[in-house]
Structures are given as structure tokens and as C-alpha cells.
Amino acid sequence: MKQYTITVNGTAYDVTVEETNGASAPTAAAPAKPATAKKPAAPVAAGSIEVKTGAAGKVFQIPTKPGQSVKKGDAVIIIEAMKMEIGITAPEDGVIASIDVEVGDMVESGDVLATLN
């Protein structure tokens, strides 16, 4: 068996590969456990409330701007994942303190996209 670290979209995974001498029946692999991924730098003018994405995707649209008031549930960022547009909403009422992504950026689940005050 050989150990490898494979990086996919910035996330590192530790995998084990078993060498065989011919045809063998496929076996179910254990789910890969992601290695520690690097954290993005903290935004300069961050607010205290983080707006995080729940899915990986590409930033499709940013309908808000810093200084804009938002209500809980308002779309702050829209991402595209698997050909669907997903609104990332404000977790509570507040004012946009920072937008930490740009249209076209790739984001991973849990990434901070914006902050509110």
C-alpha cells in the first residue's frame, strides 16, 4: 500500500492506494478524511457577524454592497453550484461591513463570503 496526499480545489485529502497483481473485485473505499486546509486571510474591515456559504460553488452575483442594510434572510451573495443559483442569506439583521469575494471566485463550504455589523 502507498500513501498519497491529493489536493482537489484547494482541499487536501490523504488516500491509500493498494497495488494488485491483476484483476480483483472492487471494494468500497472508506471516505477520505480531508487534511487541514489553509484559511483565507481575514478581511480588513470585517464585521462581527460572518456570512458563510453552505455549499461549494462559484460566486455568480453580489446584489449587496458595503454599508447596505439587510434583514435576516435577505440574499447577500448568490453562488452557482451544479447549474443552480443559491442565495447565501444574512443570518440576522445588520449592515454589510465587508464583501470578501468577487464575481467568478470559487468558494468552498464554510467559507466566509461577507461580514455584517
N, CA, C and O atoms as a GROMACS GRO file, in nm:
protein
  468
    1MET      N    1   0.084  -0.117   0.000
    1MET     CA    2   0.000   0.000   0.000
    1MET      C    3   0.088   0.124   0.000
    1MET      O    4   0.196   0.126   0.059
    2LYS      N    5   0.038   0.226  -0.067
    2LYS     CA    6   0.111   0.352  -0.073
    2LYS      C    7   0.020   0.464  -0.026
    2LYS      O    8  -0.100   0.462  -0.053
    3GLN      N    9   0.077   0.560   0.044
    3GLN     CA   10   0.004   0.676   0.094
    3GLN      C   11   0.031   0.794   0.003
    3GLN      O   12   0.145   0.819  -0.036
    4TYR      N   13  -0.075   0.869  -0.031
    4TYR     CA   14  -0.063   0.988  -0.113
    4TYR      C   15  -0.148   1.098  -0.052
    4TYR      O   16  -0.247   1.072   0.017
    5THR      N   17  -0.109   1.222  -0.078
    5THR     CA   18  -0.192   1.336  -0.046
    5THR      C   19  -0.234   1.397  -0.178
    5THR      O   20  -0.149   1.435  -0.260
    6ILE      N   21  -0.365   1.407  -0.200
    6ILE     CA   22  -0.419   1.462  -0.324
    6ILE      C   23  -0.493   1.590  -0.290
    6ILE      O   24  -0.572   1.593  -0.195
    7THR      N   25  -0.469   1.696  -0.367
    7THR     CA   26  -0.536   1.823  -0.344
    7THR      C   27  -0.638   1.846  -0.454
    7THR      O   28  -0.605   1.842  -0.573
    8VAL      N   29  -0.764   1.870  -0.416
    8VAL     CA   30  -0.874   1.895  -0.509
    8VAL      C   31  -0.937   2.027  -0.471
    8VAL      O   32  -0.987   2.042  -0.359
    9ASN      N   33  -0.935   2.125  -0.562
    9ASN     CA   34  -0.993   2.257  -0.537
    9ASN      C   35  -0.942   2.318  -0.407
    9ASN      O   36  -1.019   2.379  -0.333
   10GLY      N   37  -0.815   2.302  -0.378
   10GLY     CA   38  -0.756   2.362  -0.260
   10GLY      C   39  -0.772   2.282  -0.132
   10GLY      O   40  -0.719   2.324  -0.028
   11THR      N   41  -0.842   2.170  -0.135
   11THR     CA   42  -0.860   2.086  -0.016
   11THR      C   43  -0.774   1.961  -0.031
   11THR      O   44  -0.783   1.891  -0.132
   12ALA      N   45  -0.691   1.934   0.070
   12ALA     CA   46  -0.600   1.819   0.066
   12ALA      C   47  -0.669   1.698   0.126
   12ALA      O   48  -0.736   1.708   0.229
   13TYR      N   49  -0.652   1.581   0.062
   13TYR     CA   50  -0.706   1.454   0.109
   13TYR      C   51  -0.593   1.352   0.118
   13TYR      O   52  -0.512   1.341   0.026
   14ASP      N   53  -0.589   1.278   0.228
   14ASP     CA   54  -0.492   1.170   0.244
   14ASP      C   55  -0.559   1.043   0.193
   14ASP      O   56  -0.669   1.009   0.238
   15VAL      N   57  -0.493   0.971   0.100
   15VAL     CA   58  -0.550   0.849   0.043
   15VAL      C   59  -0.447   0.737   0.049
   15VAL      O   60  -0.326   0.761   0.051
   16THR      N   61  -0.497   0.614   0.052
   16THR     CA   62  -0.413   0.496   0.048
   16THR      C   63  -0.447   0.418  -0.078
   16THR      O   64  -0.565   0.396  -0.107
   17VAL      N   65  -0.345   0.377  -0.153
   17VAL     CA   66  -0.365   0.303  -0.277
   17VAL      C   67  -0.302   0.165  -0.260
   17VAL      O   68  -0.186   0.153  -0.222
   18GLU      N   69  -0.382   0.061  -0.289
   18GLU     CA   70  -0.333  -0.075  -0.277
   18GLU      C   71  -0.298  -0.126  -0.416
   18GLU      O   72  -0.379  -0.118  -0.508
   19GLU      N   73  -0.178  -0.177  -0.432
   19GLU     CA   74  -0.135  -0.233  -0.559
   19GLU      C   75  -0.176  -0.379  -0.566
   19GLU      O   76  -0.164  -0.452  -0.467
   20THR      N   77  -0.225  -0.423  -0.683
   20THR     CA   78  -0.263  -0.563  -0.701
   20THR      C   79  -0.189  -0.619  -0.822
   20THR      O   80  -0.139  -0.544  -0.905
   21ASN      N   81  -0.182  -0.752  -0.831
   21ASN     CA   82  -0.112  -0.817  -0.940
   21ASN      C   83  -0.203  -0.857  -1.055
   21ASN      O   84  -0.162  -0.938  -1.138
   22GLY      N   85  -0.320  -0.806  -1.063
   22GLY     CA   86  -0.412  -0.842  -1.170
   22GLY      C   87  -0.551  -0.796  -1.136
   22GLY      O   88  -0.571  -0.707  -1.054
   23ALA      N   89  -0.647  -0.860  -1.203
   23ALA     CA   90  -0.786  -0.821  -1.181
   23ALA      C   91  -0.829  -0.862  -1.041
   23ALA      O   92  -0.796  -0.970  -0.992
   24SER      N   93  -0.903  -0.774  -0.979
   24SER     CA   94  -0.958  -0.806  -0.848
   24SER      C   95  -1.094  -0.741  -0.837
   24SER      O   96  -1.126  -0.647  -0.910
   25ALA      N   97  -1.172  -0.790  -0.747
   25ALA     CA   98  -1.307  -0.736  -0.727
   25ALA      C   99  -1.294  -0.598  -0.662
   25ALA      O  100  -1.214  -0.580  -0.570
   26PRO      N  101  -1.373  -0.503  -0.708
   26PRO     CA  102  -1.367  -0.370  -0.646
   26PRO      C  103  -1.419  -0.377  -0.502
   26PRO      O  104  -1.511  -0.453  -0.471
   27THR      N  105  -1.360  -0.297  -0.418
   27THR     CA  106  -1.403  -0.290  -0.279
   27THR      C  107  -1.443  -0.147  -0.247
   27THR      O  108  -1.394  -0.053  -0.309
   28ALA      N  109  -1.531  -0.133  -0.151
   28ALA     CA  110  -1.575   0.001  -0.110
   28ALA      C  111  -1.463   0.068  -0.033
   28ALA      O  112  -1.405   0.010   0.058
   29ALA      N  113  -1.434   0.190  -0.070
   29ALA     CA  114  -1.329   0.265  -0.003
   29ALA      C  115  -1.389   0.343   0.112
   29ALA      O  116  -1.503   0.388   0.106
   30ALA      N  117  -1.311   0.358   0.216
   30ALA     CA  118  -1.354   0.442   0.328
   30ALA      C  119  -1.351   0.587   0.281
   30ALA      O  120  -1.265   0.624   0.201
   31PRO      N  121  -1.443   0.669   0.330
   31PRO     CA  122  -1.442   0.810   0.288
   31PRO      C  123  -1.311   0.877   0.326
   31PRO      O  124  -1.257   0.856   0.435
   32ALA      N  125  -1.261   0.958   0.236
   32ALA     CA  126  -1.136   1.029   0.261
   32ALA      C  127  -1.158   1.134   0.368
   32ALA      O  128  -1.260   1.203   0.370
   33LYS      N  129  -1.062   1.146   0.457
   33LYS     CA  130  -1.069   1.247   0.561
   33LYS      C  131  -0.986   1.366   0.514
   33LYS      O  132  -0.866   1.352   0.492
   34PRO      N  133  -1.049   1.484   0.499
   34PRO     CA  134  -0.973   1.597   0.448
   34PRO      C  135  -0.864   1.639   0.546
   34PRO      O  136  -0.883   1.641   0.668
   35ALA      N  137  -0.749   1.672   0.489
   35ALA     CA  138  -0.640   1.725   0.570
   35ALA      C  139  -0.672   1.871   0.601
   35ALA      O  140  -0.766   1.928   0.545
   36THR      N  141  -0.597   1.929   0.689
   36THR     CA  142  -0.622   2.067   0.726
   36THR      C  143  -0.598   2.158   0.606
   36THR      O  144  -0.491   2.158   0.547
   37ALA      N  145  -0.701   2.235   0.571
   37ALA     CA  146  -0.691   2.327   0.458
   37ALA      C  147  -0.650   2.465   0.510
   37ALA      O  148  -0.677   2.499   0.625
   38LYS      N  149  -0.586   2.543   0.425
   38LYS     CA  150  -0.545   2.676   0.465
   38LYS      C  151  -0.668   2.767   0.476
   38LYS      O  152  -0.763   2.753   0.400
   39LYS      N  153  -0.664   2.858   0.570
   39LYS     CA  154  -0.772   2.954   0.591
   39LYS      C  155  -0.739   3.081   0.514
   39LYS      O  156  -0.624   3.124   0.510
   40PRO      N  157  -0.842   3.144   0.451
   40PRO     CA  158  -0.817   3.269   0.383
   40PRO      C  159  -0.783   3.379   0.484
   40PRO      O  160  -0.821   3.372   0.601
   41ALA      N  161  -0.712   3.480   0.437
   41ALA     CA  162  -0.675   3.592   0.521
   41ALA      C  163  -0.800   3.665   0.570
   41ALA      O  164  -0.901   3.671   0.499
   42ALA      N  165  -0.794   3.719   0.690
   42ALA     CA  166  -0.908   3.792   0.745
   42ALA      C  167  -0.929   3.921   0.667
   42ALA      O  168  -0.832   3.988   0.631
   43PRO      N  169  -1.055   3.957   0.641
   43PRO     CA  170  -1.081   4.081   0.569
   43PRO      C  171  -1.039   4.202   0.652
   43PRO      O  172  -1.037   4.196   0.775
   44VAL      N  173  -1.006   4.311   0.585
   44VAL     CA  174  -0.956   4.430   0.651
   44VAL      C  175  -1.064   4.496   0.736
   44VAL      O  176  -1.040   4.527   0.853
   45ALA      N  177  -1.183   4.518   0.681
   45ALA     CA  178  -1.290   4.588   0.752
   45ALA      C  179  -1.401   4.490   0.790
   45ALA      O  180  -1.518   4.513   0.758
   46ALA      N  181  -1.366   4.383   0.858
   46ALA     CA  182  -1.462   4.278   0.889
   46ALA      C  183  -1.559   4.322   0.997
   46ALA      O  184  -1.524   4.396   1.089
   47GLY      N  185  -1.682   4.274   0.983
   47GLY     CA  186  -1.782   4.294   1.087
   47GLY      C  187  -1.779   4.176   1.180
   47GLY      O  188  -1.699   4.084   1.163
   48SER      N  189  -1.865   4.178   1.280
   48SER     CA  190  -1.864   4.072   1.380
   48SER      C  191  -1.951   3.952   1.342
   48SER      O  192  -1.939   3.847   1.404
   49ILE      N  193  -2.038   3.966   1.242
   49ILE     CA  194  -2.128   3.858   1.201
   49ILE      C  195  -2.081   3.806   1.065
   49ILE      O  196  -2.076   3.881   0.968
   50GLU      N  197  -2.046   3.677   1.059
   50GLU     CA  198  -1.997   3.619   0.934
   50GLU      C  199  -2.111   3.561   0.851
   50GLU      O  200  -2.202   3.498   0.904
   51VAL      N  201  -2.105   3.584   0.720
   51VAL     CA  202  -2.198   3.524   0.625
   51VAL      C  203  -2.119   3.417   0.552
   51VAL      O  204  -2.031   3.447   0.472
   52LYS      N  205  -2.152   3.288   0.581
   52LYS     CA  206  -2.077   3.176   0.526
   52LYS      C  207  -2.161   3.099   0.424
   52LYS      O  208  -2.284   3.099   0.431
   53THR      N  209  -2.092   3.035   0.331
   53THR     CA  210  -2.160   2.952   0.233
   53THR      C  211  -2.177   2.810   0.288
   53THR      O  212  -2.092   2.760   0.362
   54GLY      N  213  -2.288   2.747   0.250
   54GLY     CA  214  -2.313   2.610   0.293
   54GLY      C  215  -2.277   2.509   0.186
   54GLY      O  216  -2.285   2.388   0.208
   55ALA      N  217  -2.235   2.559   0.069
   55ALA     CA  218  -2.203   2.469  -0.042
   55ALA      C  219  -2.085   2.525  -0.121
   55ALA      O  220  -2.062   2.646  -0.121
   56ALA      N  221  -2.013   2.438  -0.187
   56ALA     CA  222  -1.905   2.481  -0.275
   56ALA      C  223  -1.966   2.528  -0.406
   56ALA      O  224  -2.068   2.475  -0.450
   57GLY      N  225  -1.906   2.626  -0.468
   57GLY     CA  226  -1.955   2.676  -0.596
   57GLY      C  227  -1.876   2.796  -0.643
   57GLY      O  228  -1.765   2.822  -0.598
   58LYS      N  229  -1.937   2.870  -0.735
   58LYS     CA  230  -1.874   2.988  -0.794
   58LYS      C  231  -1.961   3.108  -0.765
   58LYS      O  232  -2.083   3.102  -0.781
   59VAL      N  233  -1.899   3.219  -0.723
   59VAL     CA  234  -1.977   3.340  -0.695
   59VAL      C  235  -2.037   3.388  -0.827
   59VAL      O  236  -1.966   3.418  -0.923
   60PHE      N  237  -2.170   3.395  -0.829
   60PHE     CA  238  -2.244   3.428  -0.950
   60PHE      C  239  -2.285   3.575  -0.953
   60PHE      O  240  -2.277   3.641  -1.056
   61GLN      N  241  -2.329   3.625  -0.838
   61GLN     CA  242  -2.378   3.763  -0.832
   61GLN      C  243  -2.362   3.816  -0.690
   61GLN      O  244  -2.372   3.741  -0.593
   62ILE      N  245  -2.338   3.947  -0.678
   62ILE     CA  246  -2.329   4.012  -0.548
   62ILE      C  247  -2.431   4.127  -0.548
   62ILE      O  248  -2.399   4.238  -0.591
   63PRO      N  249  -2.554   4.101  -0.499
   63PRO     CA  250  -2.659   4.202  -0.505
   63PRO      C  251  -2.651   4.306  -0.392
   63PRO      O  252  -2.737   4.393  -0.383
   64THR      N  253  -2.550   4.297  -0.307
   64THR     CA  254  -2.536   4.392  -0.196
   64THR      C  255  -2.402   4.462  -0.205
   64THR      O  256  -2.316   4.425  -0.285
   65LYS      N  257  -2.386   4.565  -0.122
   65LYS     CA  258  -2.258   4.637  -0.116
   65LYS      C  259  -2.234   4.683   0.027
   65LYS      O  260  -2.329   4.696   0.104
   66PRO      N  261  -2.110   4.708   0.064
   66PRO     CA  262  -2.081   4.754   0.199
   66PRO      C  263  -2.161   4.880   0.233
   66PRO      O  264  -2.176   4.971   0.151
   67GLY      N  265  -2.211   4.882   0.357
   67GLY     CA  266  -2.292   4.995   0.403
   67GLY      C  267  -2.441   4.974   0.385
   67GLY      O  268  -2.522   5.049   0.440
   68GLN      N  269  -2.479   4.872   0.309
   68GLN     CA  270  -2.621   4.844   0.283
   68GLN      C  271  -2.682   4.768   0.401
   68GLN      O  272  -2.622   4.675   0.453
   69SER      N  273  -2.802   4.808   0.442
   69SER     CA  274  -2.875   4.736   0.548
   69SER      C  275  -2.942   4.614   0.488
   69SER      O  276  -2.995   4.618   0.377
   70VAL      N  277  -2.939   4.504   0.564
   70VAL     CA  278  -3.006   4.381   0.522
   70VAL      C  279  -3.086   4.326   0.639
   70VAL      O  280  -3.052   4.349   0.755
   71LYS      N  281  -3.190   4.253   0.608
   71LYS     CA  282  -3.273   4.185   0.708
   71LYS      C  283  -3.236   4.038   0.708
   71LYS      O  284  -3.183   3.987   0.609
   72LYS      N  285  -3.263   3.969   0.818
   72LYS     CA  286  -3.239   3.826   0.826
   72LYS      C  287  -3.311   3.758   0.709
   72LYS      O  288  -3.430   3.780   0.688
   73GLY      N  289  -3.238   3.674   0.633
   73GLY     CA  290  -3.295   3.602   0.519
   73GLY      C  291  -3.276   3.671   0.385
   73GLY      O  292  -3.303   3.610   0.282
   74ASP      N  293  -3.230   3.798   0.383
   74ASP     CA  294  -3.202   3.866   0.256
   74ASP      C  295  -3.080   3.803   0.190
   74ASP      O  296  -2.984   3.768   0.258
   75ALA      N  297  -3.082   3.789   0.057
   75ALA     CA  298  -2.967   3.736  -0.018
   75ALA      C  299  -2.854   3.838  -0.015
   75ALA      O  300  -2.872   3.953  -0.055
   76VAL      N  301  -2.738   3.794   0.032
   76VAL     CA  302  -2.620   3.880   0.037
   76VAL      C  303  -2.530   3.849  -0.082
   76VAL      O  304  -2.477   3.940  -0.147
   77ILE      N  305  -2.512   3.720  -0.112
   77ILE     CA  306  -2.429   3.671  -0.222
   77ILE      C  307  -2.507   3.560  -0.290
   77ILE      O  308  -2.580   3.486  -0.223
   78ILE      N  309  -2.493   3.546  -0.421
   78ILE     CA  310  -2.554   3.434  -0.493
   78ILE      C  311  -2.442   3.353  -0.555
   78ILE      O  312  -2.359   3.405  -0.630
   79ILE      N  313  -2.441   3.223  -0.523
   79ILE     CA  314  -2.341   3.135  -0.583
   79ILE      C  315  -2.409   3.041  -0.680
   79ILE      O  316  -2.529   3.016  -0.672
   80GLU      N  317  -2.330   2.988  -0.772
   80GLU     CA  318  -2.379   2.888  -0.867
   80GLU      C  319  -2.310   2.757  -0.833
   80GLU      O  320  -2.187   2.748  -0.828
   81ALA      N  321  -2.393   2.653  -0.811
   81ALA     CA  322  -2.341   2.521  -0.782
   81ALA      C  323  -2.426   2.420  -0.856
   81ALA      O  324  -2.548   2.419  -0.842
   82MET      N  325  -2.364   2.335  -0.934
   82MET     CA  326  -2.433   2.232  -1.012
   82MET      C  327  -2.547   2.293  -1.096
   82MET      O  328  -2.658   2.240  -1.101
   83LYS      N  329  -2.516   2.405  -1.161
   83LYS     CA  330  -2.608   2.475  -1.252
   83LYS      C  331  -2.731   2.531  -1.181
   83LYS      O  332  -2.832   2.559  -1.245
   84MET      N  333  -2.722   2.548  -1.048
   84MET     CA  334  -2.830   2.610  -0.972
   84MET      C  335  -2.777   2.737  -0.906
   84MET      O  336  -2.661   2.742  -0.866
   85GLU      N  337  -2.862   2.838  -0.896
   85GLU     CA  338  -2.825   2.960  -0.825
   85GLU      C  339  -2.875   2.946  -0.682
   85GLU      O  340  -2.992   2.917  -0.657
   86ILE      N  341  -2.783   2.967  -0.587
   86ILE     CA  342  -2.814   2.951  -0.446
   86ILE      C  343  -2.788   3.084  -0.376
   86ILE      O  344  -2.676   3.136  -0.377
   87GLY      N  345  -2.892   3.138  -0.313
   87GLY     CA  346  -2.878   3.263  -0.239
   87GLY      C  347  -2.818   3.236  -0.101
   87GLY      O  348  -2.871   3.156  -0.024
   88ILE      N  349  -2.710   3.304  -0.071
   88ILE     CA  350  -2.649   3.296   0.062
   88ILE      C  351  -2.705   3.414   0.139
   88ILE      O  352  -2.681   3.530   0.102
   89THR      N  353  -2.778   3.385   0.245
   89THR     CA  354  -2.858   3.488   0.311
   89THR      C  355  -2.794   3.539   0.440
   89THR      O  356  -2.709   3.474   0.501
   90ALA      N  357  -2.841   3.658   0.480
   90ALA     CA  358  -2.796   3.718   0.605
   90ALA      C  359  -2.850   3.636   0.722
   90ALA      O  360  -2.970   3.608   0.727
   91PRO      N  361  -2.763   3.598   0.817
   91PRO     CA  362  -2.809   3.519   0.931
   91PRO      C  363  -2.891   3.600   1.031
   91PRO      O  364  -2.964   3.542   1.112
   92GLU      N  365  -2.881   3.731   1.025
   92GLU     CA  366  -2.959   3.820   1.110
   92GLU      C  367  -2.958   3.961   1.051
   92GLU      O  368  -2.884   3.988   0.956
   93ASP      N  369  -3.040   4.050   1.106
   93ASP     CA  370  -3.044   4.188   1.060
   93ASP      C  371  -2.907   4.253   1.083
   93ASP      O  372  -2.839   4.223   1.181
   94GLY      N  373  -2.868   4.342   0.991
   94GLY     CA  374  -2.742   4.412   1.009
   94GLY      C  375  -2.708   4.499   0.891
   94GLY      O  376  -2.791   4.522   0.802
   95VAL      N  377  -2.586   4.548   0.891
   95VAL     CA  378  -2.532   4.633   0.784
   95VAL      C  379  -2.411   4.562   0.727
   95VAL      O  380  -2.326   4.514   0.803
   96ILE      N  381  -2.402   4.554   0.594
   96ILE     CA  382  -2.287   4.488   0.529
   96ILE      C  383  -2.160   4.565   0.566
   96ILE      O  384  -2.147   4.683   0.535
   97ALA      N  385  -2.067   4.496   0.634
   97ALA     CA  386  -1.939   4.556   0.672
   97ALA      C  387  -1.835   4.531   0.564
   97ALA      O  388  -1.755   4.619   0.532
   98SER      N  389  -1.837   4.408   0.507
   98SER     CA  390  -1.740   4.376   0.402
   98SER      C  391  -1.795   4.268   0.311
   98SER      O  392  -1.872   4.182   0.354
   99ILE      N  393  -1.755   4.274   0.185
   99ILE     CA  394  -1.780   4.168   0.088
   99ILE      C  395  -1.641   4.111   0.059
   99ILE      O  396  -1.554   4.181   0.008
  100ASP      N  397  -1.620   3.984   0.092
  100ASP     CA  398  -1.487   3.925   0.087
  100ASP      C  399  -1.461   3.839  -0.036
  100ASP      O  400  -1.360   3.769  -0.041
  101VAL      N  401  -1.550   3.843  -0.135
  101VAL     CA  402  -1.535   3.768  -0.259
  101VAL      C  403  -1.570   3.857  -0.377
  101VAL      O  404  -1.626   3.966  -0.360
  102GLU      N  405  -1.538   3.810  -0.496
  102GLU     CA  406  -1.574   3.879  -0.619
  102GLU      C  407  -1.646   3.782  -0.711
  102GLU      O  408  -1.631   3.661  -0.698
  103VAL      N  409  -1.725   3.835  -0.804
  103VAL     CA  410  -1.793   3.750  -0.902
  103VAL      C  411  -1.688   3.666  -0.975
  103VAL      O  412  -1.587   3.718  -1.021
  104GLY      N  413  -1.715   3.536  -0.984
  104GLY     CA  414  -1.623   3.444  -1.050
  104GLY      C  415  -1.535   3.366  -0.955
  104GLY      O  416  -1.474   3.267  -0.995
  105ASP      N  417  -1.525   3.410  -0.828
  105ASP     CA  418  -1.443   3.338  -0.730
  105ASP      C  419  -1.503   3.201  -0.701
  105ASP      O  420  -1.625   3.186  -0.696
  106MET      N  421  -1.418   3.101  -0.683
  106MET     CA  422  -1.461   2.968  -0.639
  106MET      C  423  -1.459   2.968  -0.487
  106MET      O  424  -1.363   3.015  -0.426
  107VAL      N  425  -1.564   2.914  -0.425
  107VAL     CA  426  -1.573   2.909  -0.280
  107VAL      C  427  -1.602   2.766  -0.235
  107VAL      O  428  -1.662   2.687  -0.308
  108GLU      N  429  -1.560   2.734  -0.115
  108GLU     CA  430  -1.582   2.603  -0.055
  108GLU      C  431  -1.686   2.618   0.056
  108GLU      O  432  -1.706   2.727   0.108
  109SER      N  433  -1.749   2.509   0.092
  109SER     CA  434  -1.845   2.509   0.200
  109SER      C  435  -1.779   2.561   0.327
  109SER      O  436  -1.671   2.517   0.364
  110GLY      N  437  -1.846   2.656   0.393
  110GLY     CA  438  -1.793   2.713   0.516
  110GLY      C  439  -1.710   2.838   0.499
  110GLY      O  440  -1.674   2.902   0.598
  111ASP      N  441  -1.679   2.875   0.374
  111ASP     CA  442  -1.601   2.998   0.351
  111ASP      C  443  -1.682   3.121   0.393
  111ASP      O  444  -1.803   3.125   0.374
  112VAL      N  445  -1.614   3.221   0.449
  112VAL     CA  446  -1.677   3.348   0.482
  112VAL      C  447  -1.683   3.432   0.355
  112VAL      O  448  -1.579   3.461   0.295
  113LEU      N  449  -1.804   3.470   0.314
  113LEU     CA  450  -1.822   3.549   0.192
  113LEU      C  451  -1.836   3.697   0.221
  113LEU      O  452  -1.795   3.781   0.141
  114ALA      N  453  -1.892   3.730   0.337
  114ALA     CA  454  -1.916   3.868   0.374
  114ALA      C  455  -1.929   3.876   0.525
  114ALA      O  456  -1.941   3.774   0.593
  115THR      N  457  -1.925   3.998   0.578
  115THR     CA  458  -1.948   4.018   0.721
  115THR      C  459  -2.051   4.129   0.740
  115THR      O  460  -2.067   4.217   0.656
  116LEU      N  461  -2.119   4.122   0.854
  116LEU     CA  462  -2.220   4.222   0.891
  116LEU      C  463  -2.183   4.282   1.025
  116LEU      O  464  -2.112   4.222   1.105
  117ASN      N  465  -2.233   4.400   1.048
  117ASN     CA  466  -2.225   4.464   1.181
  117ASN      C  467  -2.366   4.474   1.235
  117ASN      O  468  -2.386   4.524   1.346
   0.00000   0.00000   0.00000
